Structures are given as structure tokens and as C-alpha cells.
């Protein structure tokens, strides 16, 4: 597998081949400290601003997705546009590359601004509903935890390599000033900060839906993912399983049905039944030609398409509904397969305003399935049911038996289900 070929050394190109200055670049540069936050509306606007910063094509408008996919086995680059995708695909990161610093600078920028929100609330100087301010604080903390998590997995070794002993990212645990330059932390310390932040944030958050913003369910989905990366399988299973059972009971979210699955990815079908959190874009506010949808679209930059390995695995079952998300075209006289998860206006017209799903319920099912098979016992019994919910949605005639329920089988399903969502190659 490509991701296993000297993976640790290749990832460290971000940290080593660029020189020390690249990783020690001041994360506080250009961050304003002059925010006037005195009312509940000010705080709400500031939290909205955090989401807007996340939607940049240098973060969740594009780069975080293709960084997570291009380093795995399922997607590849044509280098048609000359964009950063090809650098990710080749593990060829350099400080002089186009947009080299986005996944370093943008998360720190957001963390810095999140601390402004948190401090304003904690200082007791903001006028407004105490309950609503708690919810907004929880949102800011969750965004901060997500940013720190992304920094850790992009700039640190996987936790499972050495139990987090290696270097990760600096922890910005307060609103740093422009003359501060926090040192890199260990991966273990990063995870301690991320997990404790989320565990404190979730009880503060609302469970109500607020499209394009995170609620407690989205935060719990994130924490189930983080526990899994942290090799804390019991907590990952409990978090994912409890979330699934709760939303099954209250009907707030549910898996797409087989018939709903392909249309769910259409440009206009935003905030679907299993979308726990997605980045909202519009015709007026989007990532432009550097956005993920344009990079993937056959009539856009056609920069990213599925590998033949992935295509062969998925098309081995022609009745799998997910096969309909692949479309064959010819590029440089070769057959290539375009993934239509972010399809633009239609098959012939790319667009910039696709929403991008960050957390959806299918991933939570797969988190539970993966943790369950690692734990065994009663957790494995439930985990198999979660896995088959995904497998049989794709093809009702298929079923994974107890004998077939292995970690490799879960990872195979994760690949088929989550391709193009920036997750698969970053599972550690």
C-alpha cells in the first residue's frame, strides 16, 4: 500500500525537508487581537467567523480533503492543474511549494480566534443568555479541538507508532500574543489537550440542528474518531455506539437509504439526514477554482480521480450502489474514473459552491465497527451489525459473516464508503 511505503519518513517531509523554519513559523502571525466581543450577537458572529475561516480552500474547502485522500491508495493526481494535490500524492512537500503553509497557518489562525471567543465568555463581560453563551463556548472549543487534531495528524507521527512519544504540533492553550512562539509538543500531549478540550466542550453544546455549524452530535462524532486514532478502542466504541443509538431513538439523524444515497451528493441536496456537520458554500462565498469540487470535476481541473486499484475493488460488485458515483472518461488516451461525490451543477458543469461534509453518520457506524472488531466479545457482535448496516445499504444481497468480520474487512468498507472525504489515509 502506498501509504505504508516509508510512511513515517514521507510524512516527515513536511517537518524535515522543508527545514526547521517551516515548522517553527510563528502560528500567531497576522492574527488580530483587537476583537470587540461584548454581546451574545458578537460572540455568535465570531463563531460564525471561525467556520468561515475553516471553509477556505486552504483548509476544509479543499486542501484537508485531498491531503487525506491523495496520500492513500484510493485517489491519484493527474497534475493537470499544477495545484498542490500532486505534491500530496508524491509526498513531495517543500516550503517553497504553492500554498505550502495552509495546513499549518490556517488551523492556528482559527485556534487563536477561538481563544478570543472563549476568553470573552469566561471573563464574564459578555451580555446575553448564559445558556446560549455556554453553547457558543462549546462550539469554539470543538472547533479548536478539531484544528489541533488536524495539526497533530498532519505534522506528527501516528499515535500508534510509539504511543505519542514523537513530536507533534505546538499546543496553543491560550490566546497567544504576536511575540510568542510555542514549541512543538509530543503527539501524546497533543491528544491529551484535544481529548480534554472535547470532553469539556460536549456537555456545553446544544443538541439542536443548526445547519453548517456543529452541535453536540457532531462533536461526539469527532471524539469517536479521535479515540480511534488514539487507540482507545473501548471509548471509541462506546462514543460511536451511544451516538448511533441515541439518534436512532430520537430520529434526528439516520443513514441514507439505498435509493437516497447517490442523490444525496447532488449540489442542491445539502444537510442530508446523515450529515452531522458540513462546510457551507454559496455562489458568493466559496473556494473558487481551487475548491475540492472544481479540482475533482471532469470539466473543471480534472486533477483528482480514483486509482485503478480502488476502481477494481468497488466494481467487483456491480450491484454496489456506490459504483454509480464513479464515471469513466479518457485522459491522455487512458481510462480514468472520476468520483462524483462533489459533482458540481451536473455531470458537465463544475461549480464552486458544493458543501463539504466533515462528519456523517456512516463514518460513526464504521468507527464503531472498527473499534468493535479490535475489542471483541459483545462489542464485536454489535460492531458487526454496524458494519452490515453500511454493507447492506450498498447492496442488500451482501452480508459480512462473523468469520469474515476482520479489521481488514472493516478497512475495506471504510475505503469504499469514505473515499473523497479526506479521511481514509489519515486513519492511524
ZISUL-V123660 format. One record per residue. RES is the residue in one letter. SS is DSSP state (H for helix, E for strand, L for the rest). D_CENTER is the distance of its C-alpha to the mean C-alpha in whole Angstrom. Layout:
RES|SS|D_CENTER + RES|SS|D_CENTER
//
This chain:
X|L|21 + X|H|20 + X|H|18 + X|H|21 + X|L|23 + X|L|24 + X|H|20 + X|H|20 + X|H|23 + X|H|21 + X|H|18 + X|H|20 + X|H|21 + X|H|19 + X|L|21 + X|L|25 + X|L|26 + X|L|25 + X|L|27 + X|H|27 + X|H|27 + X|H|23 + X|H|22 + X|L|24 + X|L|24 + X|L|24 + X|L|21 + X|L|23 + X|L|25 + X|L|25 + X|L|24 + X|L|26 + X|L|28 + X|L|30 + X|L|28 + X|L|31 + X|L|29 + X|L|32 + X|E|31 + X|H|29 + X|H|28 + X|H|28 + X|H|25 + X|H|23 + X|H|23 + X|H|22 + X|H|19 + X|H|19 + X|H|19 + X|H|16 + X|H|14 + X|H|16 + X|H|15 + X|H|11 + X|L|12 + X|L|14 + X|L|14 + X|L|13 + X|L|10 + X|L|8 + X|L|11 + X|L|11 + X|H|11 + X|H|7 + X|H|7 + X|H|10 + X|H|10 + X|H|8 + X|H|11 + X|H|14 + X|L|14 + X|L|15 + X|L|17 + X|L|16 + X|E|16 + X|E|18 + X|E|20 + X|L|23 + X|L|23 + X|L|25 + X|L|24 + X|L|24 + X|L|20 + X|L|18 + X|H|16 + X|H|20 + X|H|19 + X|H|16 + X|H|18 + X|H|21 + X|L|19 + X|L|22 + X|L|20 + X|L|23 + X|L|24 + X|L|26 + X|L|23 + X|L|22 + X|L|19 + X|L|19 + X|L|18 + X|H|15 + X|H|13 + X|H|15 + X|H|17 + X|H|15 + X|H|13 + X|H|16 + X|H|18 + X|H|16 + X|H|16 + X|H|20 + X|H|20 + X|H|19 + X|H|22 + X|H|24 + X|H|23 + X|H|23 + X|H|26 + X|H|28 + X|H|28 + X|H|29 + X|L|32 + X|L|33 + X|L|34 + X|L|32 + X|E|34 + X|L|32 + X|L|31 + X|H|31 + X|H|28 + X|H|26 + X|H|26 + X|H|25 + X|H|22 + X|H|21 + X|H|21 + X|H|19 + X|H|16 + X|H|17 + X|H|17 + X|H|13 + X|H|12 + X|H|14 + X|H|12 + X|H|9 + X|H|10 + X|H|12 + X|H|10 + X|H|8 + X|H|12 + X|H|13 + X|H|11 + X|H|12 + X|H|15 + X|L|16 + X|L|18 + X|L|16 + X|H|17 + X|H|19 + X|H|21 + X|H|23 + X|L|22 + X|L|21 + X|L|24 + X|L|23 + X|E|22 + X|E|18 + X|E|18 + X|E|20 + X|L|20 + X|L|20 + X|L|22 + X|L|24 + X|L|25 + X|L|26 + X|L|28 + X|L|29 + X|L|31 + X|L|29 + X|L|27 + X|L|25 + X|L|25 + X|E|22 + X|E|22 + X|E|22 + X|H|18 + X|H|20 + X|H|21 + X|H|17 + X|H|16 + X|H|19 + X|H|18 + X|H|15 + X|H|16 + X|H|19 + X|H|18 + X|H|16 + X|H|19 + X|H|21 + X|H|19 + X|H|18 + X|L|22 + X|L|22 + X|L|20 + X|L|21 + X|L|20 + X|L|21 + X|L|19 + X|L|19 + X|L|17 + X|L|14 + X|L|14 + X|L|13 + X|L|16 + X|H|16 + X|H|15 + X|H|11 + X|H|12 + X|H|14 + X|H|11 + X|H|9 + X|H|12 + X|H|13 + X|H|10 + X|H|11 + X|H|14 + X|H|14 + X|H|13 + X|L|16 + X|L|18 + X|L|19 + X|H|19 + X|H|22 + X|H|20 + X|H|16 + X|H|19 + X|H|20 + X|H|18 + X|H|16 + X|H|20 + X|H|21 + X|H|18 + X|H|19 + X|H|23 + X|H|22 + X|H|21 + X|H|23 + X|H|26 + X|H|25 + X|L|24 + X|L|21 + X|L|19 + X|L|20 + X|L|18 + X|L|19 + X|L|23 + X|H|24 + X|H|25 + X|H|23 + X|H|20 + X|L|20 + X|H|22 + X|H|18 + X|H|17 + X|L|20 + X|L|19 + X|L|21 + X|L|20 + X|L|17 + X|L|16 + X|L|17 + X|L|18 + X|L|15 + X|E|13 + X|E|12 + X|E|10 + X|E|10 + X|E|11 + X|L|14 + X|L|16 + X|L|20 + X|L|23 + X|L|24 + X|L|20 + X|L|18 + X|L|17 + X|H|20 + X|H|21 + X|H|18 + X|L|15 + X|H|13 + X|H|16 + X|H|19 + X|H|18 + X|H|17 + X|L|20 + X|L|23 + X|L|25 + X|L|23 + X|L|22 + X|L|22 + X|L|20 + X|E|18 + X|E|19 + X|E|19 + X|L|21 + X|H|24 + X|H|23 + X|H|20 + X|H|23 + X|H|25 + X|H|23 + X|H|22 + X|H|26 + X|L|28 + X|L|27 + X|L|28 + X|L|28 + X|L|24 + X|H|23 + X|H|20 + X|H|23 + X|H|23 + X|H|20 + X|E|21 + X|E|24 + X|E|27 + X|E|28 + X|E|30 + X|E|29 + X|L|32 + X|L|34 + X|E|31 + X|E|29 + X|E|25 + X|E|23 + X|E|21 + X|E|18 + X|L|18 + X|L|15 + X|L|15 + X|L|19 + X|L|20 + X|L|23 + X|L|25 + X|L|25 + X|L|27 + X|L|26 + X|L|23 + X|L|21 + X|L|19 + X|L|18 + X|L|16 + X|L|13 + X|E|10 + X|E|8 + X|E|5 + X|E|7 + X|E|10 + X|H|13 + X|H|13 + X|H|10 + X|H|12 + X|H|16 + X|H|14 + X|H|14 + X|H|17 + X|H|19 + X|H|17 + X|H|18 + X|H|22 + X|H|23 + X|H|23 + X|H|25 + X|L|27 + X|H|30 + X|H|29 + X|H|25 + X|H|26 + X|H|28 + X|H|25 + X|H|22 + X|H|24 + X|H|24 + X|H|21 + X|H|20 + X|H|23 + X|H|22 + X|H|19 + X|H|22 + X|H|25 + X|H|23 + X|H|22 + X|L|26 + X|L|28 + X|L|31 + X|L|28 + X|L|28 + X|L|27 + X|L|30 + X|L|30 + X|L|31 + X|L|28 + X|L|26 + X|L|24 + X|H|21 + X|H|22 + X|H|22 + X|H|19 + X|H|17 + X|H|19 + X|H|17 + X|H|14 + X|H|14 + X|H|16 + X|H|14 + X|H|10 + X|L|12 + X|L|10 + X|L|7 + X|L|6 + X|L|6 + X|H|10 + X|H|11 + X|H|9 + X|L|11 + X|L|13
//
